[in-house]
Amino acid sequence: MRFDITVIETLSRAVAVDAENYDEALEKVEDMYDRQEIVLDSSDFKGKVIE
């Protein structure tokens, strides 16, 4: 028999930014991520699920 097993890894990092409000902070971090100024790697590993 053949089985398809899914492996899900979770990477996360808290990023501090100066902003006037939450929405501006969120936009800044999204822009940083899009410009690849924030790149998650193995040091950001938080867990895995195998199902």
PDB file with one MODEL, atoms N, CA, C and O in Angstrom:
MODEL        1
ATOM      1  N   MET A   1       0.834  -1.187   0.000  1.00  0.00           N
ATOM      2  CA  MET A   1       0.000   0.000   0.000  1.00  0.00           C
ATOM      3  C   MET A   1       0.878   1.251   0.000  1.00  0.00           C
ATOM      4  O   MET A   1       2.032   1.222   0.427  1.00  0.00           O
ATOM      5  N   ARG A   2       0.304   2.340  -0.487  1.00  0.00           N
ATOM      6  CA  ARG A   2       1.005   3.621  -0.518  1.00  0.00           C
ATOM      7  C   ARG A   2       0.165   4.628   0.273  1.00  0.00           C
ATOM      8  O   ARG A   2      -1.058   4.668   0.140  1.00  0.00           O
ATOM      9  N   PHE A   3       0.840   5.446   1.103  1.00  0.00           N
ATOM     10  CA  PHE A   3       0.159   6.439   1.928  1.00  0.00           C
ATOM     11  C   PHE A   3       0.754   7.813   1.670  1.00  0.00           C
ATOM     12  O   PHE A   3       1.969   7.944   1.522  1.00  0.00           O
ATOM     13  N   ASP A   4      -0.078   8.828   1.616  1.00  0.00           N
ATOM     14  CA  ASP A   4       0.384  10.211   1.551  1.00  0.00           C
ATOM     15  C   ASP A   4       0.337  10.788   2.960  1.00  0.00           C
ATOM     16  O   ASP A   4      -0.731  10.904   3.561  1.00  0.00           O
ATOM     17  N   ILE A   5       1.492  11.143   3.471  1.00  0.00           N
ATOM     18  CA  ILE A   5       1.614  11.700   4.816  1.00  0.00           C
ATOM     19  C   ILE A   5       2.060  13.154   4.668  1.00  0.00           C
ATOM     20  O   ILE A   5       2.985  13.446   3.910  1.00  0.00           O
ATOM     21  N   THR A   6       1.415  14.055   5.382  1.00  0.00           N
ATOM     22  CA  THR A   6       1.735  15.474   5.315  1.00  0.00           C
ATOM     23  C   THR A   6       2.605  15.864   6.501  1.00  0.00           C
ATOM     24  O   THR A   6       2.303  15.516   7.642  1.00  0.00           O
ATOM     25  N   VAL A   7       3.678  16.582   6.228  1.00  0.00           N
ATOM     26  CA  VAL A   7       4.546  17.132   7.267  1.00  0.00           C
ATOM     27  C   VAL A   7       4.375  18.648   7.237  1.00  0.00           C
ATOM     28  O   VAL A   7       4.589  19.279   6.202  1.00  0.00           O
ATOM     29  N   ILE A   8       3.993  19.229   8.367  1.00  0.00           N
ATOM     30  CA  ILE A   8       3.792  20.673   8.477  1.00  0.00           C
ATOM     31  C   ILE A   8       4.782  21.210   9.503  1.00  0.00           C
ATOM     32  O   ILE A   8       4.789  20.780  10.657  1.00  0.00           O
ATOM     33  N   GLU A   9       5.615  22.150   9.075  1.00  0.00           N
ATOM     34  CA  GLU A   9       6.560  22.794   9.986  1.00  0.00           C
ATOM     35  C   GLU A   9       6.093  24.223  10.254  1.00  0.00           C
ATOM     36  O   GLU A   9       5.581  24.898   9.361  1.00  0.00           O
ATOM     37  N   THR A  10       6.274  24.668  11.480  1.00  0.00           N
ATOM     38  CA  THR A  10       5.902  26.028  11.848  1.00  0.00           C
ATOM     39  C   THR A  10       7.164  26.821  12.165  1.00  0.00           C
ATOM     40  O   THR A  10       7.968  26.429  13.012  1.00  0.00           O
ATOM     41  N   LEU A  11       7.321  27.943  11.470  1.00  0.00           N
ATOM     42  CA  LEU A  11       8.409  28.881  11.723  1.00  0.00           C
ATOM     43  C   LEU A  11       7.772  30.196  12.141  1.00  0.00           C
ATOM     44  O   LEU A  11       6.778  30.611  11.545  1.00  0.00           O
ATOM     45  N   SER A  12       8.321  30.860  13.152  1.00  0.00           N
ATOM     46  CA  SER A  12       7.794  32.167  13.543  1.00  0.00           C
ATOM     47  C   SER A  12       8.870  32.995  14.219  1.00  0.00           C
ATOM     48  O   SER A  12       9.814  32.470  14.809  1.00  0.00           O
ATOM     49  N   ARG A  13       8.696  34.325  14.115  1.00  0.00           N
ATOM     50  CA  ARG A  13       9.639  35.267  14.725  1.00  0.00           C
ATOM     51  C   ARG A  13       8.868  36.534  15.067  1.00  0.00           C
ATOM     52  O   ARG A  13       8.073  37.017  14.261  1.00  0.00           O
ATOM     53  N   ALA A  14       9.095  37.064  16.243  1.00  0.00           N
ATOM     54  CA  ALA A  14       8.525  38.359  16.617  1.00  0.00           C
ATOM     55  C   ALA A  14       9.456  39.448  16.082  1.00  0.00           C
ATOM     56  O   ALA A  14      10.673  39.370  16.250  1.00  0.00           O
ATOM     57  N   VAL A  15       8.880  40.454  15.444  1.00  0.00           N
ATOM     58  CA  VAL A  15       9.644  41.549  14.871  1.00  0.00           C
ATOM     59  C   VAL A  15       9.137  42.850  15.490  1.00  0.00           C
ATOM     60  O   VAL A  15       7.941  43.138  15.432  1.00  0.00           O
ATOM     61  N   ALA A  16      10.028  43.628  16.075  1.00  0.00           N
ATOM     62  CA  ALA A  16       9.657  44.909  16.687  1.00  0.00           C
ATOM     63  C   ALA A  16       9.872  46.031  15.674  1.00  0.00           C
ATOM     64  O   ALA A  16      10.933  46.120  15.056  1.00  0.00           O
ATOM     65  N   VAL A  17       8.864  46.884  15.506  1.00  0.00           N
ATOM     66  CA  VAL A  17       8.961  48.041  14.615  1.00  0.00           C
ATOM     67  C   VAL A  17       8.339  49.246  15.301  1.00  0.00           C
ATOM     68  O   VAL A  17       7.442  49.108  16.133  1.00  0.00           O
ATOM     69  N   ASP A  18       8.819  50.416  14.949  1.00  0.00           N
ATOM     70  CA  ASP A  18       8.213  51.656  15.426  1.00  0.00           C
ATOM     71  C   ASP A  18       7.110  52.055  14.454  1.00  0.00           C
ATOM     72  O   ASP A  18       7.317  52.064  13.241  1.00  0.00           O
ATOM     73  N   ALA A  19       5.928  52.388  14.996  1.00  0.00           N
ATOM     74  CA  ALA A  19       4.803  52.775  14.154  1.00  0.00           C
ATOM     75  C   ALA A  19       3.820  53.580  14.996  1.00  0.00           C
ATOM     76  O   ALA A  19       3.860  53.555  16.226  1.00  0.00           O
ATOM     77  N   GLU A  20       2.940  54.292  14.305  1.00  0.00           N
ATOM     78  CA  GLU A  20       1.912  55.098  14.983  1.00  0.00           C
ATOM     79  C   GLU A  20       0.781  54.237  15.534  1.00  0.00           C
ATOM     80  O   GLU A  20       0.143  54.603  16.521  1.00  0.00           O
ATOM     81  N   ASN A  21       0.524  53.064  14.884  1.00  0.00           N
ATOM     82  CA  ASN A  21      -0.561  52.205  15.333  1.00  0.00           C
ATOM     83  C   ASN A  21      -0.298  50.780  14.836  1.00  0.00           C
ATOM     84  O   ASN A  21       0.649  50.526  14.092  1.00  0.00           O
ATOM     85  N   TYR A  22      -1.154  49.869  15.266  1.00  0.00           N
ATOM     86  CA  TYR A  22      -0.983  48.449  14.927  1.00  0.00           C
ATOM     87  C   TYR A  22      -1.019  48.215  13.422  1.00  0.00           C
ATOM     88  O   TYR A  22      -0.196  47.470  12.889  1.00  0.00           O
ATOM     89  N   ASP A  23      -1.966  48.846  12.735  1.00  0.00           N
ATOM     90  CA  ASP A  23      -2.086  48.636  11.287  1.00  0.00           C
ATOM     91  C   ASP A  23      -0.832  49.074  10.552  1.00  0.00           C
ATOM     92  O   ASP A  23      -0.394  48.403   9.618  1.00  0.00           O
ATOM     93  N   GLU A  24      -0.249  50.196  10.963  1.00  0.00           N
ATOM     94  CA  GLU A  24       0.988  50.659  10.337  1.00  0.00           C
ATOM     95  C   GLU A  24       2.129  49.692  10.622  1.00  0.00           C
ATOM     96  O   GLU A  24       2.939  49.406   9.740  1.00  0.00           O
ATOM     97  N   ALA A  25       2.196  49.190  11.845  1.00  0.00           N
ATOM     98  CA  ALA A  25       3.240  48.224  12.211  1.00  0.00           C
ATOM     99  C   ALA A  25       3.104  46.948  11.380  1.00  0.00           C
ATOM    100  O   ALA A  25       4.095  46.409  10.889  1.00  0.00           O
ATOM    101  N   LEU A  26       1.879  46.478  11.228  1.00  0.00           N
ATOM    102  CA  LEU A  26       1.625  45.278  10.440  1.00  0.00           C
ATOM    103  C   LEU A  26       2.044  45.494   8.988  1.00  0.00           C
ATOM    104  O   LEU A  26       2.667  44.622   8.383  1.00  0.00           O
ATOM    105  N   GLU A  27       1.707  46.643   8.436  1.00  0.00           N
ATOM    106  CA  GLU A  27       2.078  46.956   7.054  1.00  0.00           C
ATOM    107  C   GLU A  27       3.593  47.022   6.886  1.00  0.00           C
ATOM    108  O   GLU A  27       4.131  46.536   5.891  1.00  0.00           O
ATOM    109  N   LYS A  28       4.276  47.619   7.852  1.00  0.00           N
ATOM    110  CA  LYS A  28       5.742  47.701   7.784  1.00  0.00           C
ATOM    111  C   LYS A  28       6.369  46.313   7.770  1.00  0.00           C
ATOM    112  O   LYS A  28       7.277  46.040   6.985  1.00  0.00           O
ATOM    113  N   VAL A  29       5.881  45.441   8.642  1.00  0.00           N
ATOM    114  CA  VAL A  29       6.454  44.097   8.718  1.00  0.00           C
ATOM    115  C   VAL A  29       6.118  43.304   7.454  1.00  0.00           C
ATOM    116  O   VAL A  29       6.959  42.557   6.953  1.00  0.00           O
ATOM    117  N   GLU A  30       4.904  43.460   6.937  1.00  0.00           N
ATOM    118  CA  GLU A  30       4.554  42.782   5.679  1.00  0.00           C
ATOM    119  C   GLU A  30       5.460  43.250   4.543  1.00  0.00           C
ATOM    120  O   GLU A  30       5.912  42.441   3.733  1.00  0.00           O
ATOM    121  N   ASP A  31       5.725  44.552   4.483  1.00  0.00           N
ATOM    122  CA  ASP A  31       6.623  45.090   3.456  1.00  0.00           C
ATOM    123  C   ASP A  31       8.043  44.554   3.627  1.00  0.00           C
ATOM    124  O   ASP A  31       8.701  44.201   2.648  1.00  0.00           O
ATOM    125  N   MET A  32       8.511  44.496   4.872  1.00  0.00           N
ATOM    126  CA  MET A  32       9.846  43.953   5.139  1.00  0.00           C
ATOM    127  C   MET A  32       9.931  42.495   4.686  1.00  0.00           C
ATOM    128  O   MET A  32      10.927  42.076   4.096  1.00  0.00           O
ATOM    129  N   TYR A  33       8.879  41.732   4.968  1.00  0.00           N
ATOM    130  CA  TYR A  33       8.846  40.325   4.576  1.00  0.00           C
ATOM    131  C   TYR A  33       8.848  40.200   3.052  1.00  0.00           C
ATOM    132  O   TYR A  33       9.585  39.390   2.489  1.00  0.00           O
ATOM    133  N   ASP A  34       8.019  41.006   2.392  1.00  0.00           N
ATOM    134  CA  ASP A  34       7.944  40.969   0.921  1.00  0.00           C
ATOM    135  C   ASP A  34       9.276  41.342   0.272  1.00  0.00           C
ATOM    136  O   ASP A  34       9.619  40.807  -0.783  1.00  0.00           O
ATOM    137  N   ARG A  35      10.033  42.257   0.892  1.00  0.00           N
ATOM    138  CA  ARG A  35      11.339  42.665   0.358  1.00  0.00           C
ATOM    139  C   ARG A  35      12.460  41.726   0.815  1.00  0.00           C
ATOM    140  O   ARG A  35      13.639  41.977   0.565  1.00  0.00           O
ATOM    141  N   GLN A  36      12.071  40.652   1.483  1.00  0.00           N
ATOM    142  CA  GLN A  36      12.998  39.634   1.992  1.00  0.00           C
ATOM    143  C   GLN A  36      13.997  40.200   2.998  1.00  0.00           C
ATOM    144  O   GLN A  36      15.127  39.722   3.103  1.00  0.00           O
ATOM    145  N   GLU A  37      13.571  41.219   3.732  1.00  0.00           N
ATOM    146  CA  GLU A  37      14.363  41.717   4.851  1.00  0.00           C
ATOM    147  C   GLU A  37      14.156  40.825   6.077  1.00  0.00           C
ATOM    148  O   GLU A  37      14.976  40.803   6.995  1.00  0.00           O
ATOM    149  N   ILE A  38      13.057  40.101   6.069  1.00  0.00           N
ATOM    150  CA  ILE A  38      12.771  39.097   7.100  1.00  0.00           C
ATOM    151  C   ILE A  38      12.711  37.756   6.386  1.00  0.00           C
ATOM    152  O   ILE A  38      11.835  37.529   5.551  1.00  0.00           O
ATOM    153  N   VAL A  39      13.637  36.873   6.713  1.00  0.00           N
ATOM    154  CA  VAL A  39      13.666  35.536   6.120  1.00  0.00           C
ATOM    155  C   VAL A  39      13.754  34.541   7.273  1.00  0.00           C
ATOM    156  O   VAL A  39      14.750  34.496   7.995  1.00  0.00           O
ATOM    157  N   LEU A  40      12.717  33.758   7.430  1.00  0.00           N
ATOM    158  CA  LEU A  40      12.707  32.767   8.506  1.00  0.00           C
ATOM    159  C   LEU A  40      13.576  31.579   8.124  1.00  0.00           C
ATOM    160  O   LEU A  40      13.618  31.168   6.964  1.00  0.00           O
ATOM    161  N   ASP A  41      14.272  31.033   9.123  1.00  0.00           N
ATOM    162  CA  ASP A  41      15.140  29.890   8.885  1.00  0.00           C
ATOM    163  C   ASP A  41      15.007  28.896  10.030  1.00  0.00           C
ATOM    164  O   ASP A  41      14.097  29.006  10.852  1.00  0.00           O
ATOM    165  N   SER A  42      15.898  27.942  10.082  1.00  0.00           N
ATOM    166  CA  SER A  42      15.780  26.869  11.076  1.00  0.00           C
ATOM    167  C   SER A  42      15.830  27.380  12.519  1.00  0.00           C
ATOM    168  O   SER A  42      15.314  26.717  13.418  1.00  0.00           O
ATOM    169  N   SER A  43      16.435  28.538  12.754  1.00  0.00           N
ATOM    170  CA  SER A  43      16.466  29.066  14.120  1.00  0.00           C
ATOM    171  C   SER A  43      15.089  29.574  14.560  1.00  0.00           C
ATOM    172  O   SER A  43      14.872  29.818  15.747  1.00  0.00           O
ATOM    173  N   ASP A  44      14.158  29.733  13.610  1.00  0.00           N
ATOM    174  CA  ASP A  44      12.806  30.184  13.908  1.00  0.00           C
ATOM    175  C   ASP A  44      11.817  29.018  14.042  1.00  0.00           C
ATOM    176  O   ASP A  44      10.612  29.234  14.172  1.00  0.00           O
ATOM    177  N   PHE A  45      12.329  27.792  14.010  1.00  0.00           N
ATOM    178  CA  PHE A  45      11.500  26.595  14.075  1.00  0.00           C
ATOM    179  C   PHE A  45      10.753  26.533  15.406  1.00  0.00           C
ATOM    180  O   PHE A  45      11.357  26.669  16.470  1.00  0.00           O
ATOM    181  N   LYS A  46       9.432  26.327  15.341  1.00  0.00           N
ATOM    182  CA  LYS A  46       8.620  26.248  16.551  1.00  0.00           C
ATOM    183  C   LYS A  46       7.940  24.900  16.735  1.00  0.00           C
ATOM    184  O   LYS A  46       7.453  24.600  17.825  1.00  0.00           O
ATOM    185  N   GLY A  47       7.900  24.085  15.692  1.00  0.00           N
ATOM    186  CA  GLY A  47       7.281  22.775  15.881  1.00  0.00           C
ATOM    187  C   GLY A  47       6.909  22.118  14.562  1.00  0.00           C
ATOM    188  O   GLY A  47       7.068  22.693  13.485  1.00  0.00           O
ATOM    189  N   LYS A  48       6.406  20.887  14.684  1.00  0.00           N
ATOM    190  CA  LYS A  48       5.988  20.140  13.500  1.00  0.00           C
ATOM    191  C   LYS A  48       4.773  19.292  13.826  1.00  0.00           C
ATOM    192  O   LYS A  48       4.518  18.932  14.975  1.00  0.00           O
ATOM    193  N   VAL A  49       4.040  18.990  12.776  1.00  0.00           N
ATOM    194  CA  VAL A  49       2.901  18.075  12.854  1.00  0.00           C
ATOM    195  C   VAL A  49       3.045  17.122  11.692  1.00  0.00           C
ATOM    196  O   VAL A  49       3.302  17.543  10.564  1.00  0.00           O
ATOM    197  N   ILE A  50       2.882  15.849  11.955  1.00  0.00           N
ATOM    198  CA  ILE A  50       2.898  14.842  10.901  1.00  0.00           C
ATOM    199  C   ILE A  50       1.557  14.144  10.944  1.00  0.00           C
ATOM    200  O   ILE A  50       1.169  13.547  11.949  1.00  0.00           O
ATOM    201  N   GLU A  51       0.849  14.238   9.804  1.00  0.00           N
ATOM    202  CA  GLU A  51      -0.499  13.644   9.778  1.00  0.00           C
ATOM    203  C   GLU A  51      -0.767  12.932   8.480  1.00  0.00           C
ATOM    204  O   GLU A  51      -1.851  12.378   8.293  1.00  0.00           O
TER     205      GLU A  51
ENDMDL
END
